[in-house]
Amino acid sequence: MRATVMYGAGDVRVENVPDATLAGPTDAVVEVTRAAICGSDLWPYKTMERSETGRRMGHELIGVVEAAGSNVRTVKKGDVVMAPFLICDGACVFCREGLHSSCINVGRWGVATPDAGQGEAVRVPQADGTLVVLPVGRDDASMPSLLALTDVMATGHHAAVSAGVGPGTAVAVVGDGAVGLCGVIAARRLGAEQIIALGRHPARIALAKEFGATDVVSERGDEAIERVRELTGGFGVHSALECVGLEQAVVTALEIARPGGAVGWVGVPQEEMVPGGVAFWKNVRVAGGPAPARAYMEELLPDVMEGRIEPGRVFDRIASLDEVPDGYRAMNDREAIKVMIEL
C-alpha cells in the first residue's frame, strides 16, 4: 500500500510500504477514505532531523473496516468509522472517567502501530476502545465535519471546556489556525456572550466571524493584550483559549485572562516554558493538555449530524494522497488553513 513518510524537515514523500494487517485479536484494519494534515504535523516538518528510515505521518482519519480481530466486538467489516488522534483501550480508569488521552494503554499513530493516518490503510490496535462507528455512508456530505471531530474540533472544544466557557462569558481565542477556529465554534456552542478572535490572516478572520466571533484583535504581544482589555472594560476575559503552543501565545493568554479567570491550554508546547507569576497573582486557573477526543467525538457527533456546527469548513483545500507533500507546503506557507486528504 502507499503512505506518507517524512524523512526530515521539508522532506515528505508518498511511498510504497507494507500492507496493514491484523497482528492481534483486538486489532482492526481500516481502509482510509479521509485523512488530514494537522498543524502539529508542521512542527516536525520545520524541525525534524534527517532520518534514514523516515516517520509515518497522520493521526486524523475516517475509513471503512476491512477486517476485525476475533476479540473485537464493537465494529465489523464494512462499518464506516472514525478514529481519534490517540489510540486508547476505552476500558481503563482514565477512559472510564472520560480522559482517554491519559489512557494507561495510550498509543500514537505510527508508534503503537507502524501505520498512520495519511495512507491507504491502517492497523488499529485496541479497536473497540478507539473506533467510533458512524451513522452515514463513506461519501456522506458531512465527512469534512466528521473528520474535524477526530482532532481539531475536539481540541478546540477541550480548550473551551478547560477554560470554563459558559453562558454569558467573555472568551478570547489565541490563534487563528484550525484549532483556534474550532475554539470559536466551541465557545459559541457553550453559550459565550463575547468571543474575541486573535489573528491577522484575512480568510481565517472572516471564517472566525462566521463561526461566531464578535470581535477581532489583529495586534500581537503587548498591543494585543491592551486591545483585549479595552474590549472587556479593562478586566480581561473570563476564558482564554491558547491554541498555538508558542511562548508568546501562552503569555498573551495568561495576560488577557481576568482575575479569577481561566486559560484552556491546548497548543502543543514548542518551547520550555512555565506559566509565570501573572497567573498566580490573578488567581488564574490553567488547565488543558491533549484533548480526550474519543470522549468528545460522541458528544459532538449529534451536533454535526443535525447541522448545528460545521467544523469541516476549516478544510479549505482537498488533496489526493499524491498531493500530500504539496499540502504540507501550503499549510506551512499559510496558503491553506487545513488540508483534507481524499483517498
Order of alpha helices (4+ residues) and beta strands (2+ residues): beta-beta-beta-alpha-beta-beta-beta-beta-alpha-beta-beta-alpha-beta-alpha-alpha-beta-alpha-beta-alpha-beta-alpha-beta-alpha-beta-alpha-beta-alpha-beta-alpha-beta
